[in-house]
Amino acid sequence: MAPNVKYVYFNLRGRGELVRLLLHADNFKFTDHRVEFGSDEWKALKPDSPFGTLPYIEIDGQKFGEYLPICRHVARKHNLMGKTDIDQFNVDILMSLTVEIREAFIRFKMDSTLSADQKKALETKFSKELVPTFNDRFEKILTNSKSGFLVGDSLTMLDL
């Protein structure tokens, strides 16, 4: 029997959207609980959520937090992590690169401890150095891919 799964995240895309895509990619039946950011519902859920954050996934009544472990777990369960150990290793490596670039973006957009000049410098570095390097790496991987997928010969979470 399939587990009872509820995915809880804000009613927006963002970092938690990949989990939704992973679940939908395999046509898995789950409850997609969307919470409005800053709402009274979030204030009520926060104390009982793992680590006081979203997203989290609830599997048969047990709650698990942290975005990347959730992604990896769901990808493994739905055969979207790569077929071989080496494919899975490469998925992990490339996933780490996507997280790094996302964090660099969020830093200059959201870090209130930075001055306007510091934010501008980080944004310039992001757009002139980090994004072109990131895109070049992924384009090279796809160009060299015989399957059209980033890793291996089938869909993985990186392709979503």
C-alpha positions, 0 to 999 in steps of 0.5 A: 500500500502506498504511503499517505504523503502530505507536502507542505510549502508556501503557495509559491514556487521557489526552492520547494517547487522541485519536490512538487515536480518530483511527485507529479513526474511520477503521477504520485498521489499526495496532498499538496498543502499550500500555505500563504506566506505570512498567514495566520496558518503559517504562524500556527504551523511553524512551531510544529514544523520540523526545524520551524521551516517550510518545506516539509513532507509528512509521510504516514504522519511523520514529518521530515524537514529540509529541502535537499534531503526531501528532494533526494528522498522523493527522487530516490523513491520515484527513480529520479535520482539516477540509475547507477551509483555514479549517476546518483553521485553526479546528480548530487554534484550538479544539484550542489551547483544549482543550490550554490547559484541559488544561494548567491542570487538570494544573498544579493536579493534578500540579505538585509545586512549588506549595503546597497553597494555590496548588493550591487557588487554581488549582483554584478558578480552573479550576472557577469561571472557566476551565471555564465560559468554555471550555464557553460558547465550545464550546456557542455554537459548537455552537449556531450550527453548522448541521451539528452538528459543531464545525467545518465539515460533517463529523467532525473531531478536535475532535468526538472 
